[in-house]
Amino acid sequence: MGSSDRFERVYKQGIATVTEIWVDKKTGVNYLYHVDGYSGGLTPLLDREGKPVISPLEYHQ
């Protein structure tokens, strides 16, 4: 698996202001990416208990 194959975008919303969800196919951890204009950020997506959202790995392999 090459470095560009590790993450998969599973959700995208917006054009100028973009919100995306990316899944690490090696660990299953979901990340929230948001960009608005010239600024943006990436953070693990957390559930209501503050734990990272983890997708089943067999779905993303």
PyRosetta script that sets phi, psi and omega in degrees:
from pyrosetta import init, pose_from_sequence

init()
pose = pose_from_sequence("MGSSDRFERVYKQGIATVTEIWVDKKTGVNYLYHVDGYSGGLTPLLDREGKPVISPLEYHQ")
pose.set_psi(1, 120.9)
pose.set_omega(1, 177.5)
pose.set_phi(2, -75.8)
pose.set_psi(2, 165.1)
pose.set_omega(2, -177.9)
pose.set_phi(3, -61.7)
pose.set_psi(3, -30.7)
pose.set_omega(3, -179.8)
pose.set_phi(4, -78.5)
pose.set_psi(4, -10.1)
pose.set_omega(4, -179.4)
pose.set_phi(5, -95.9)
pose.set_psi(5, -1.2)
pose.set_omega(5, -173.7)
pose.set_phi(6, -75.4)
pose.set_psi(6, -32.8)
pose.set_omega(6, -176.1)
pose.set_phi(7, -111.5)
pose.set_psi(7, 145.0)
pose.set_omega(7, 178.9)
pose.set_phi(8, -128.8)
pose.set_psi(8, 128.4)
pose.set_omega(8, 176.2)
pose.set_phi(9, -80.1)
pose.set_psi(9, 124.4)
pose.set_omega(9, -178.1)
pose.set_phi(10, -111.3)
pose.set_psi(10, -7.8)
pose.set_omega(10, -179.3)
pose.set_phi(11, -154.8)
pose.set_psi(11, 140.0)
pose.set_omega(11, 174.6)
pose.set_phi(12, -146.0)
pose.set_psi(12, 136.0)
pose.set_omega(12, 177.6)
pose.set_phi(13, -140.3)
pose.set_psi(13, 133.9)
pose.set_omega(13, 173.7)
pose.set_phi(14, 99.8)
pose.set_psi(14, 167.1)
pose.set_omega(14, 178.7)
pose.set_phi(15, -122.2)
pose.set_psi(15, -64.3)
pose.set_omega(15, 178.2)
pose.set_phi(16, -78.6)
pose.set_psi(16, -43.9)
pose.set_omega(16, 172.8)
pose.set_phi(17, -104.9)
pose.set_psi(17, 115.4)
pose.set_omega(17, -171.8)
pose.set_phi(18, -115.4)
pose.set_psi(18, 135.1)
pose.set_omega(18, 172.3)
pose.set_phi(19, -123.1)
pose.set_psi(19, 129.3)
pose.set_omega(19, -178.7)
pose.set_phi(20, -134.6)
pose.set_psi(20, 154.5)
pose.set_omega(20, 170.8)
pose.set_phi(21, -119.2)
pose.set_psi(21, 127.9)
pose.set_omega(21, 179.6)
pose.set_phi(22, -117.3)
pose.set_psi(22, 143.3)
pose.set_omega(22, 178.3)
pose.set_phi(23, -116.0)
pose.set_psi(23, 130.1)
pose.set_omega(23, 173.3)
pose.set_phi(24, -77.5)
pose.set_psi(24, 111.9)
pose.set_omega(24, -175.9)
pose.set_phi(25, -70.4)
pose.set_psi(25, -12.7)
pose.set_omega(25, 178.6)
pose.set_phi(26, -87.2)
pose.set_psi(26, -35.9)
pose.set_omega(26, -176.5)
pose.set_phi(27, -112.5)
pose.set_psi(27, -20.0)
pose.set_omega(27, -177.1)
pose.set_phi(28, 84.6)
pose.set_psi(28, -3.3)
pose.set_omega(28, -178.9)
pose.set_phi(29, -68.6)
pose.set_psi(29, 135.5)
pose.set_omega(29, 178.1)
pose.set_phi(30, -94.6)
pose.set_psi(30, 139.8)
pose.set_omega(30, 178.9)
pose.set_phi(31, -123.2)
pose.set_psi(31, 140.8)
pose.set_omega(31, 175.8)
pose.set_phi(32, -100.1)
pose.set_psi(32, 125.5)
pose.set_omega(32, 178.3)
pose.set_phi(33, -117.7)
pose.set_psi(33, 130.4)
pose.set_omega(33, 179.3)
pose.set_phi(34, -135.7)
pose.set_psi(34, 133.4)
pose.set_omega(34, 176.7)
pose.set_phi(35, -134.2)
pose.set_psi(35, 137.1)
pose.set_omega(35, 178.8)
pose.set_phi(36, -141.9)
pose.set_psi(36, 108.5)
pose.set_omega(36, -177.3)
pose.set_phi(37, 69.7)
pose.set_psi(37, -124.5)
pose.set_omega(37, -177.5)
pose.set_phi(38, -97.4)
pose.set_psi(38, 8.2)
pose.set_omega(38, 179.9)
pose.set_phi(39, -125.0)
pose.set_psi(39, 154.4)
pose.set_omega(39, 179.8)
pose.set_phi(40, -163.2)
pose.set_psi(40, 173.3)
pose.set_omega(40, 179.9)
pose.set_phi(41, -159.3)
pose.set_psi(41, 158.9)
pose.set_omega(41, -179.9)
pose.set_phi(42, -133.1)
pose.set_psi(42, 132.0)
pose.set_omega(42, -179.7)
pose.set_phi(43, -149.5)
pose.set_psi(43, 151.9)
pose.set_omega(43, 174.7)
pose.set_phi(44, -61.3)
pose.set_psi(44, 141.1)
pose.set_omega(44, 176.5)
pose.set_phi(45, -81.6)
pose.set_psi(45, 125.3)
pose.set_omega(45, -174.5)
pose.set_phi(46, -109.6)
pose.set_psi(46, 148.4)
pose.set_omega(46, 174.9)
pose.set_phi(47, -84.9)
pose.set_psi(47, -176.7)
pose.set_omega(47, -175.5)
pose.set_phi(48, -68.3)
pose.set_psi(48, -14.8)
pose.set_omega(48, 177.1)
pose.set_phi(49, -94.0)
pose.set_psi(49, 0.3)
pose.set_omega(49, 179.3)
pose.set_phi(50, 86.5)
pose.set_psi(50, 10.3)
pose.set_omega(50, 179.0)
pose.set_phi(51, -96.7)
pose.set_psi(51, 148.4)
pose.set_omega(51, 179.8)
pose.set_phi(52, -62.6)
pose.set_psi(52, 141.1)
pose.set_omega(52, 174.4)
pose.set_phi(53, -76.4)
pose.set_psi(53, 126.7)
pose.set_omega(53, -177.7)
pose.set_phi(54, -123.4)
pose.set_psi(54, 122.7)
pose.set_omega(54, 177.3)
pose.set_phi(55, -85.2)
pose.set_psi(55, 150.9)
pose.set_omega(55, 175.7)
pose.set_phi(56, -58.9)
pose.set_psi(56, 132.3)
pose.set_omega(56, -176.0)
pose.set_phi(57, -67.8)
pose.set_psi(57, -32.8)
pose.set_omega(57, -177.9)
pose.set_phi(58, -63.9)
pose.set_psi(58, -24.2)
pose.set_omega(58, 178.5)
pose.set_phi(59, -70.3)
pose.set_psi(59, -31.5)
pose.set_omega(59, -172.2)
pose.set_phi(60, -105.5)
pose.set_psi(60, 7.8)
pose.set_omega(60, -178.9)
pose.set_phi(61, -93.8)
pose.dump_pdb("model.pdb")
